[in-house]
Amino acid sequence: MRYSRLVSVEHWKRWVWSFVRLVLIVGLSFLIVYPILQKISTSIKDKEDLYSPIVVWIPLHFTWDNFKQAITIMDYWETLANTFALSISTTILTAITCALAGYGFARLKFKGSNLLFAGVILTILVPPSTILIPVYLNLKDFTLMGLIPLLTGKSANLLNTYWPFLLTALTANSLKAGLYIFIFRQFFRGIPKEVEEAAYIDGAGIGTTFSRIMLPNALPAIITVLLFSFVWQWNDSFFTTTYLATGKVMSVQLASLPYNLSGITDGVSSRSDPFYLSMVQDTGILLAILPLILMYFCVQRYFVEGIERTGIVG
């Protein structure tokens, strides 16, 4: 009798936990999927459907005009190519430099290494807006420790170029770089030291051991950092609109989409209609995230495996 009662209690515990887990999964899925479905529904509506009380999800007047407007105003295909080039270049450089930094913190113990790693963790915690002004002024009047004025006679203005993103990626100081260094450090620390010692016995140096032994074993961490870095650079609007205010990249074009639309739309009512401007902007947002959705469907297996093996959510 007591045994059956215990079995019944365990059965109810498992059922309750399964129900709670289902509610959490459904709730999180709703939070993620609902805005996307809403933007899809909005993007295929005609302007008349905005004011129809019977239209909620399925439009009465199906149209592709919103997509045509957004593609034309954003100069979508050139913007897509520029954004991809910027994201992939910074992603590759960030992965290389953060892997080197993570390996150094994990395996190369030196005086002050713990203090430097504390600084890396601090970059994760400190909001980027706190250092925006000095970094902006430095990029506007870039001297490279006085070498550029010495050679050219004046400082260089790196704003409205890709150089701010490339330089920060080259120095492992790009967007979310502190998190990437932490991921690599934790992964390299999990690799047995005997693997390195065997390479050292065979005559390999630190560079050879890193490139031929450690880096191939860090493939899950590399995939995770590549995906995170690419997506965050693609979606970044804070640094991109600050350093690249006139560039043709997604975040800049999305920020100026309502203004550009109101300037070329025929008719006074269209210019002053915030609901129509919002409709076209939602269409532009959908076009901006569409490449990321397609990419996720292609690499979701590697993404999940990379996160699991790096222990981010463990």
C-alpha positions in Angstrom: 0.0 0.0 0.0 2.8 2.4 0.9 4.7 1.5 -2.2 1.7 2.1 -4.5 1.2 5.5 -2.7 4.8 6.5 -3.4 4.4 5.4 -7.0 1.3 7.5 -7.3 3.0 10.6 -5.9 6.0 10.2 -8.3 3.6 9.8 -11.1 1.8 13.0 -10.2 5.1 14.9 -9.8 6.2 13.8 -13.3 2.8 14.8 -14.7 2.9 18.2 -13.0 6.5 18.9 -14.2 5.6 17.8 -17.8 2.6 20.2 -17.7 4.7 23.1 -16.3 7.4 22.4 -19.0 4.8 22.4 -21.7 3.4 25.7 -20.5 6.8 27.3 -20.5 7.7 26.0 -23.9 4.4 27.2 -25.4 4.7 30.6 -23.7 8.3 31.1 -24.9 7.4 29.9 -28.4 4.5 32.4 -28.4 6.7 35.3 -27.4 9.1 34.5 -30.2 6.8 33.4 -33.0 3.9 35.9 -32.5 5.8 39.1 -33.5 7.0 37.3 -36.7 3.5 36.1 -37.6 2.2 39.6 -36.9 4.7 41.2 -39.2 4.0 38.6 -42.0 0.3 39.4 -41.7 0.9 43.1 -41.8 3.3 43.0 -44.7 0.8 41.4 -47.1 -2.1 43.8 -46.2 -3.3 46.6 -48.3 -3.6 50.0 -46.8 -7.4 49.7 -46.8 -7.2 46.7 -44.4 -5.6 48.8 -41.7 -8.9 50.5 -41.0 -11.2 47.5 -41.6 -12.6 46.3 -38.2 -13.1 42.7 -39.6 -9.4 42.2 -40.6 -7.2 40.8 -37.9 -4.8 38.3 -39.4 -5.9 37.4 -42.9 -6.2 40.5 -45.2 -9.1 41.1 -47.5 -6.9 42.8 -50.1 -3.7 40.8 -50.6 -0.8 42.8 -52.0 3.0 42.8 -52.5 3.2 46.6 -52.6 4.6 46.8 -49.1 7.5 44.5 -50.1 8.1 46.5 -53.3 8.1 49.8 -51.3 10.5 48.5 -48.7 12.9 46.9 -51.2 13.0 50.1 -53.2 13.4 52.5 -50.3 16.0 50.4 -48.5 17.9 49.6 -51.7 17.5 46.1 -50.3 19.9 44.0 -52.4 22.8 46.3 -52.1 22.1 46.8 -48.4 21.9 43.0 -48.0 25.3 42.5 -49.7 26.9 45.3 -47.6 25.4 43.9 -44.3 26.5 40.4 -45.1 30.1 41.6 -46.0 30.3 43.6 -42.8 28.9 40.8 -40.6 31.0 38.0 -42.1 34.3 39.9 -41.9 33.8 41.0 -38.3 32.6 37.5 -37.4 35.7 35.8 -38.8 38.1 38.3 -37.2 36.3 38.2 -33.9 36.4 34.4 -33.8 40.1 34.3 -34.5 41.1 37.0 -31.9 38.8 35.7 -29.2 40.0 32.2 -29.7 43.6 33.4 -29.2 42.6 35.4 -26.1 40.5 32.5 -24.7 43.4 30.1 -25.1 45.8 32.5 -23.5 43.6 32.9 -20.4 42.9 29.1 -20.2 46.5 27.7 -20.7 49.1 30.5 -20.5 49.4 31.6 -16.9 51.3 34.9 -16.5 51.4 37.6 -13.9 48.2 39.6 -13.9 46.2 37.2 -16.0 43.5 36.9 -13.5 43.2 40.7 -13.3 43.0 40.9 -17.1 40.3 38.2 -17.2 38.4 40.2 -14.6 38.5 43.1 -17.0 37.1 40.8 -19.7 34.2 39.9 -17.5 33.7 43.6 -16.7 33.2 44.3 -20.4 30.2 41.9 -20.3 28.7 43.7 -17.4 29.3 47.3 -18.3 26.8 48.8 -20.7 28.4 49.9 -24.0 26.8 53.4 -23.7 29.2 54.2 -20.8 32.2 54.2 -23.1 30.5 55.4 -26.3 31.6 59.1 -26.2 35.4 58.5 -25.7 35.4 55.7 -28.3 33.5 57.9 -30.8 35.9 60.8 -30.3 38.8 58.5 -30.7 37.5 57.1 -34.0 36.7 60.6 -35.2 40.2 61.8 -34.5 42.1 58.5 -34.9 45.9 58.9 -34.5 47.2 55.3 -33.8 49.3 56.6 -30.9 50.5 59.6 -32.9 51.8 57.6 -35.9 49.2 58.7 -38.5 49.7 62.5 -37.9 53.4 61.8 -38.0 53.2 60.2 -41.4 50.3 62.2 -43.0 50.3 65.4 -41.1 46.7 65.0 -39.8 44.6 62.4 -38.0 42.2 60.0 -39.7 38.4 60.1 -39.4 37.2 56.5 -39.3 33.5 57.3 -38.9 31.2 56.2 -41.8 33.6 53.5 -42.7 34.0 49.8 -41.8 37.2 50.4 -40.0 35.7 50.8 -36.5 34.2 47.4 -36.7 37.3 45.8 -38.2 39.7 47.3 -35.7 37.6 46.3 -32.7 37.3 42.8 -34.2 41.1 42.6 -34.7 41.7 43.5 -31.1 39.1 41.2 -29.6 37.0 44.2 -28.5 34.0 43.9 -30.8 30.4 43.6 -29.9 30.0 40.9 -27.1 33.7 39.9 -27.4 33.9 39.4 -23.7 31.4 36.7 -23.9 33.2 35.0 -26.7 36.5 35.0 -24.9 34.7 33.5 -21.9 33.3 30.7 -24.0 36.6 29.9 -25.5 38.4 30.0 -22.2 35.9 27.6 -20.6 36.1 25.2 -23.5 39.9 25.1 -23.6 40.0 24.6 -19.9 37.9 21.5 -20.4 40.4 19.9 -22.8 42.8 17.5 -20.9 46.3 18.9 -20.5 47.7 15.6 -21.6 46.8 16.5 -25.1 49.0 19.6 -25.0 51.8 17.8 -23.2 51.9 15.1 -25.9 52.2 17.8 -28.5 55.0 19.5 -26.6 56.9 16.2 -26.3 56.7 15.8 -30.0 58.4 19.2 -30.4 55.4 21.4 -31.1 55.4 25.0 -29.9 52.5 27.0 -28.5 51.4 28.3 -31.8 51.5 24.8 -33.5 49.7 23.2 -30.5 47.0 25.9 -30.6 46.4 25.8 -34.4 46.7 22.0 -35.0 45.6 20.4 -31.7 43.5 22.8 -29.6 41.6 24.6 -32.4 40.3 21.5 -34.2 39.0 20.2 -30.9 37.2 23.5 -30.2 34.8 23.2 -33.2 31.6 23.4 -31.0 32.9 26.7 -29.4 33.9 28.1 -32.8 30.5 27.3 -34.3 28.7 28.9 -31.3 30.9 32.1 -31.4 30.5 32.4 -35.2 26.7 32.2 -35.0 26.4 34.5 -32.1 28.8 37.0 -33.6 27.2 37.0 -37.0 23.6 37.4 -35.7 24.5 40.1 -33.1 26.5 42.1 -35.7 23.6 41.8 -38.2 21.0 43.0 -35.7 23.2 45.7 -34.1 21.7 49.1 -34.3 23.5 50.8 -31.4 27.1 50.9 -32.8 26.1 50.7 -36.5 23.9 53.8 -36.4 26.6 55.6 -34.4 29.7 54.7 -36.4 28.1 54.1 -39.8 25.3 56.6 -39.9 25.3 57.1 -43.7 26.1 53.5 -44.7 23.8 51.1 -46.5 23.4 48.4 -43.9 20.2 46.9 -42.5 20.0 48.7 -39.2 20.7 52.2 -40.7 18.2 51.6 -43.5 15.6 50.4 -41.1 16.1 53.4 -38.8 15.6 55.8 -41.7 12.9 53.8 -43.5 9.8 55.8 -42.2 11.5 59.2 -43.0 12.5 58.1 -46.5 9.1 56.6 -47.2 7.3 59.8 -46.1 9.5 61.8 -48.4 8.7 59.9 -51.6 5.1 58.7 -51.0 2.5 60.5 -53.1 -0.3 62.1 -51.3 -0.5 64.2 -48.2 -2.5 61.6 -46.3 0.2 58.9 -46.9 2.9 61.2 -45.6 1.1 61.9 -42.4 -0.3 58.4 -41.8 1.7 56.8 -39.1 -0.1 53.5 -39.4 0.9 53.1 -43.1 4.5 54.1 -42.3 4.5 51.5 -39.5 3.2 48.9 -42.0 6.0 49.4 -44.4 8.6 49.5 -41.6 7.3 46.1 -40.3 7.8 44.8 -43.9 11.4 46.2 -43.8 12.0 44.5 -40.5 10.7 41.2 -41.9 13.0 41.5 -44.9 15.9 42.2 -42.5 15.4 39.1 -40.4 14.5 36.8 -43.2 18.2 35.9 -44.0 18.7 35.0 -40.3 15.7 32.8 -40.3 16.9 31.0 -43.4 20.3 30.6 -41.9 19.0 29.2 -38.7 17.0 26.5 -40.5 20.3 25.5 -42.2 22.5 25.4 -39.2 20.2 24.8 -36.3 21.6 21.4 -35.6 25.2 22.7 -35.3 23.9 25.7 -33.3 22.2 23.5 -30.6 25.2 21.0 -30.5 27.6 23.9 -30.1 25.7 25.5 -27.2 25.3 22.1 -25.5 29.0 21.2 -25.8 30.3 24.6 -24.7 28.2 24.4 -21.5 26.5 27.8 -21.8 23.2 26.5 -20.5 24.6 23.7 -18.5 
